[in-house]
Amino acid sequence: MADSIKHLIAAADLTEKQIRRLLDLARGFGPRVTRGEIIPLLQGKTVVNLFFENSTRTRLSFEQATRKLGGTTMNFSASTSSLSKGETLIDTAKNILAMGPHCLVVRHASAGSPHILSKELTIPVVNAGDGFHEHPTQGLLDVLTMEEKLGTVKGKRVVILGDIAHSRVARSNIHILKKLGASVAVCGPPTLLPPRPEILGVDFAFRPEELLPDADVIMALRIQMERQNRMQIPSVAEYSKIWGMSRERAKLLKPEAIILHPGPINRGVELDPEVADGPRSVILDQVFNGVLIRMAVLASVCAPEKIEEQLKISQSQPGGRHV
């Protein structure tokens, strides 16, 4: 099928129609997951979670998504693997492939790792985050959450606030949002923006106050200390004072504006606790929607022949659940 996907490596590779199919499929899963149903699209199939970086939400939601689809999971731990003995990434993946899994979900600190594996392996590869490059399922779940609250992202203004330079989440969101007709702006310290942010095809500012009044969505990003040097911001306290979403800055937003964060949150840095837990926050909705999107992705790459039937079921479902 023209709209099917063999791998999910980057949001940049997806067409608008492919994005819409994944979102529609995820929406249809929502009420059924809420009712506790198992949707047996992956019955008899195994998904390997090959994670070389720490993760809570992404890894657990891929596990939950596989189980909700009736499949089984194999989980790889880099710290206890043969990588410590000198085995290469490709050899590790090929040895896992010899065990007969049906899909490989990979998270790696090196940009391009999922792409390399997709060229070497005969099973679908799903990117769960690679270096500074992309995190496509995070971008999809974020947009699913935005549309759930706003109806559509077309014509909406989305402001991504924080460490843009090191953020694979920002890149995936920008690709998806632009394809769906949203207006995107980024904001952060000059040292945490790309050298030429206009290349991303977005607006940008160095102070949040310039962008907040027109925003329909604020996405605050974690400061990724593990990916930057200590000279890029003077201090965490100064970052919070100038770029954090405080209670006072939240007052600049339109009444219907919503706030997202991909997690983990540094409370009191990117978001004040009152903002993170306040009525604008849809952070826990993002977590639930992560399971739905990852179900949609796994079903699409592992059981593409069953997707049309599921989309028909989705159209007959009243709309999902919420926290």
C-alpha positions in Angstrom: 0.0 0.0 0.0 1.2 3.5 -0.9 0.7 4.9 2.6 2.2 1.9 4.5 5.5 2.3 6.4 8.1 -0.4 6.6 10.2 1.4 9.2 9.8 4.5 11.3 13.1 6.2 11.4 12.3 9.9 11.2 9.2 12.1 11.2 10.9 13.9 8.2 10.2 10.8 6.1 6.5 10.7 6.8 3.9 12.2 4.5 1.0 14.1 5.8 -1.3 11.2 4.8 0.9 8.7 6.7 0.8 11.0 9.8 -2.9 11.3 9.6 -3.3 7.5 9.3 -1.2 6.9 12.4 -3.1 9.6 14.4 -6.5 8.1 13.3 -5.4 4.6 14.2 -4.2 5.8 17.6 -7.4 7.6 18.3 -9.4 4.5 17.5 -7.4 2.4 20.0 -8.1 4.9 22.8 -11.6 3.8 24.0 -10.6 0.1 23.6 -7.5 0.5 25.7 -9.5 2.4 28.3 -11.9 -0.5 28.5 -9.0 -2.9 29.0 -9.3 -4.7 25.7 -6.5 -6.6 24.1 -6.4 -5.9 20.3 -4.6 -8.9 18.9 -2.9 -7.4 15.9 0.6 -8.7 17.1 -0.6 -12.0 18.5 2.3 -14.5 18.1 4.8 -11.7 17.4 7.8 -10.4 19.4 9.1 -6.9 19.7 12.6 -6.3 20.9 13.3 -3.1 22.8 17.0 -2.3 22.1 17.7 0.6 24.5 21.2 2.0 24.8 20.0 5.1 26.8 18.0 5.4 30.0 14.2 5.7 29.5 11.0 5.5 31.5 8.1 6.7 29.5 9.3 5.6 26.0 10.4 2.1 27.0 7.5 1.3 29.2 5.0 2.6 26.7 6.5 0.5 23.9 6.2 -2.5 26.2 2.6 -1.7 27.1 1.8 -1.0 23.5 3.1 -4.4 22.5 1.1 -6.2 25.2 -2.1 -4.3 24.3 -1.7 -5.6 20.8 -1.3 -9.2 22.1 2.4 -9.4 21.4 5.4 -10.2 23.6 8.5 -8.2 24.3 12.2 -8.9 24.7 14.2 -6.2 26.6 17.8 -5.5 26.0 20.1 -3.9 28.6 23.3 -2.4 27.3 25.0 -2.4 30.6 24.8 -6.2 30.9 25.2 -7.1 27.2 28.2 -8.3 25.1 28.8 -4.7 24.0 31.0 -4.4 27.0 33.1 -7.2 25.4 33.5 -5.3 22.2 30.6 -6.5 20.1 29.4 -4.0 17.5 25.9 -2.6 17.3 25.2 -4.4 14.0 26.5 -7.7 15.3 24.3 -7.3 18.4 21.3 -6.6 16.3 22.0 -9.5 13.9 22.3 -11.9 16.8 19.0 -10.7 18.2 17.5 -11.1 14.7 18.6 -14.8 14.7 16.2 -15.3 17.7 13.3 -14.6 15.4 11.7 -11.3 16.6 9.4 -9.4 14.3 10.3 -5.8 15.1 13.2 -3.9 16.6 12.7 -0.7 18.6 16.0 1.1 19.1 17.1 4.0 21.3 20.7 5.1 20.9 22.9 8.1 21.7 24.3 8.1 18.2 22.3 9.9 15.5 21.7 7.6 12.5 21.8 4.3 14.4 18.3 3.2 13.6 18.8 4.1 9.9 21.9 2.0 9.8 20.1 -1.0 11.4 17.1 -0.6 9.0 19.6 -1.2 6.1 21.1 -4.2 7.7 18.1 -6.1 9.1 15.1 -7.8 7.5 12.6 -6.8 10.1 11.0 -3.4 10.8 13.0 -0.9 12.8 11.4 1.8 14.9 13.4 4.8 16.2 12.8 5.5 19.9 15.2 8.4 19.9 18.7 8.7 18.3 21.1 11.4 19.5 20.2 14.9 18.5 18.4 13.6 15.4 14.8 12.6 15.9 12.2 11.0 18.2 9.3 10.4 15.8 6.9 8.7 18.1 7.2 11.5 20.7 6.4 14.0 18.0 3.3 12.0 17.0 2.0 11.6 20.5 2.5 15.3 21.1 0.5 16.2 18.1 -2.2 13.6 19.0 -2.5 15.4 22.4 -2.6 18.8 20.9 -5.4 17.9 18.5 -7.3 16.1 21.2 -7.5 19.4 23.1 -7.6 21.9 20.3 -9.5 20.0 17.6 -6.7 20.5 15.0 -3.2 21.9 14.8 -3.8 23.5 11.5 -3.5 27.2 11.8 -2.5 26.9 15.5 0.6 28.5 17.0 3.0 26.2 18.8 5.9 27.6 20.8 8.7 25.2 21.7 10.7 26.6 24.6 14.1 25.6 25.9 17.1 23.5 24.7 16.3 23.4 21.0 19.8 22.7 19.9 20.1 19.3 21.6 16.4 18.3 21.2 15.4 15.4 19.0 11.9 16.0 20.3 11.8 19.5 18.9 13.0 18.3 15.5 10.3 15.6 15.2 7.6 18.0 16.4 8.7 20.7 13.9 8.5 18.3 11.0 5.1 16.9 11.9 3.5 20.3 12.9 4.7 22.0 9.7 3.3 19.2 7.5 -0.1 19.5 9.3 -0.3 23.3 8.8 0.7 24.6 12.2 2.8 27.7 12.8 5.9 26.9 14.9 8.2 29.2 16.9 11.2 28.2 19.1 12.7 30.1 22.0 15.6 29.7 24.3 19.0 31.1 25.2 21.1 31.9 22.1 23.5 29.1 23.1 20.7 26.5 23.1 19.3 27.4 19.7 20.8 26.1 16.5 23.3 28.6 14.9 20.7 29.4 12.2 17.3 28.5 13.6 15.6 29.9 10.5 16.8 26.8 8.7 14.3 24.8 10.6 11.5 26.8 8.9 10.3 28.3 12.1 10.1 31.7 13.8 12.4 32.3 16.8 12.9 34.6 19.7 15.3 34.8 22.6 12.8 35.8 25.2 9.5 33.9 25.9 7.5 37.1 26.5 7.7 37.9 22.7 5.8 34.6 21.8 3.6 33.6 24.7 0.6 35.9 24.1 -0.1 34.4 20.6 0.6 30.8 21.6 -2.0 28.0 21.5 0.5 25.5 22.7 3.6 25.8 24.8 6.0 22.8 24.8 8.7 23.2 27.4 11.8 21.1 26.9 14.2 19.6 29.5 17.7 21.2 29.7 19.8 18.3 28.5 22.9 18.7 30.7 24.2 15.3 29.5 24.4 16.6 25.9 25.9 20.1 26.5 28.8 21.7 28.1 28.7 23.7 31.3 29.4 27.0 29.5 26.1 27.0 27.5 24.0 28.5 30.3 25.3 30.6 33.3 23.3 28.6 35.8 20.1 26.6 36.1 18.7 29.3 38.4 19.3 32.0 35.7 17.8 29.7 33.0 14.7 29.3 35.2 14.4 33.0 35.8 14.6 34.0 32.2 13.2 31.1 30.2 11.2 28.9 32.6 7.4 28.7 32.5 6.7 30.4 35.8 3.2 31.2 37.1 3.7 34.8 36.1 4.6 33.9 32.5 1.7 31.5 32.3 -0.6 34.5 32.9 0.5 35.9 29.5 -1.1 32.9 27.7 -4.5 32.8 26.1 -7.2 31.2 28.3 -7.4 28.1 26.1 -3.6 27.6 25.6 -2.2 24.3 26.8 1.2 23.2 28.1 3.2 20.1 27.2 6.5 18.6 28.3 8.0 15.4 26.9 9.5 14.5 30.3 11.3 14.1 32.6 10.5 17.4 34.1 13.0 19.4 36.1 10.4 21.0 38.4 11.2 24.6 39.1 13.5 24.9 36.1 11.5 24.4 32.9 8.1 24.5 34.6 7.0 25.8 38.0 5.2 23.0 39.9 2.0 25.0 39.8 2.2 25.1 36.0 3.2 21.5 35.6 0.2 20.4 37.7 -2.2 23.1 36.7 -5.3 23.1 34.5 -3.4 24.0 31.3 -1.0 21.0 31.7 -1.7 18.0 29.4 1.5 16.1 30.4 -0.3 13.0 31.7 -2.4 13.0 28.6 0.8 12.8 26.6 1.9 9.7 28.6 -1.4 7.9 27.8 -1.3 8.9 24.2 2.3 7.6 24.0 0.9 4.1 24.4 -1.7 4.7 21.7 0.7 6.1 19.2 3.2 3.3 19.8 0.4 0.8 19.3 -0.4 2.5 16.0 3.2 2.5 14.9 3.9 -1.2 15.9 0.7 -2.3 14.2 1.5 -0.4 11.0 5.0 -1.8 10.6 4.3 -5.4 11.9 0.7 -6.0 10.6 0.1 -3.5 7.7 -2.5 -5.9 6.2 -4.8 -5.4 9.2 -4.7 -1.6 9.3 -7.6 -0.8 7.0 -10.0 -2.9 9.1 -8.7 -1.1 12.2 -9.2 2.3 10.7 -12.9 1.4 9.9 -13.3 0.4 13.5 -11.7 3.7 14.6 -14.2 5.7 12.6 -17.0 4.1 14.5 -15.6 4.8 17.9 -16.6 7.8 20.0 -13.6 9.7 20.9 -11.1 8.6 23.6 -10.5 8.9 27.3 -8.8 11.4 29.4 -7.1 11.9 32.7 
